[in-house]
Amino acid sequence: MAETTITSLMVQHHSVISGLLNKFKDAIATGQSNVDDEFLHAERQIKEHWSIEESVIFDFSKTMDEKRTEIILHLMKEHQIMTDMINTIKNGLMEKDYSALPKLMEMMEKHASNEESVLYPGLDDVLPLDKKANMIKRIEESSGELLTLKF
């Protein structure tokens, strides 16, 4: 079995979020009656993921060095932009206005790619084993469906 890392846990989160957004997109495309439920499920998981990122990873990472702090501030700004897109979709559910979805999915993919290629591996590489183990434990304890759903 592969070692559990910060990167592997957060990649799993990203996979679930991507799967839920694709499920929402498919529900729209096929005219399913559960479109709103699919969106609300995706929204909950996205917010849970961001909460874990911001409280467990970002808060700690900002104390490490200036370059990492710049990366974190940029990622947090992207969270806010994507939150605005999510709110636009949520506000358009009754009118079936999902026009912000493609841009949201594109931005989320780029955002996740940056985290997966720079931030998380950097933490896996530089954190002392005890701090890394503590961060992994906190992520696992807080993740809920983000670690149990499979896509």
JOMO-V636968 format. One line per field, one symbol per residue. phi: phi as a letter, one per 20 degrees, with the letter a starting at -180 (. if undefined). psi: psi as a letter, one per 40 degrees, with the letter a starting at -180 (. if undefined). A space follows every 10 residues. Layout:
# JOMO-V636968
phi->???
psi->???
This chain:
# JOMO-V636968
phi->.fffcggfff ffgffffgff ffffgffffd mffegfffff ffggffffff ffgfeeefgf ffeeafffff ffffffffgf fffffffffg fegfeledfe fgffffffff ffffffecff fffgfdfggf ffffffffff feelffddfc c
psi->hihhiddddd dddddddddd ddddddddde fiefdddddd dddddddddd dddddddddd ddediddddd dddddddddd dddddddddd eeddefhfde dddddddddd dddddddcdd ddddddhidd dddddddddd dedbdeedih .
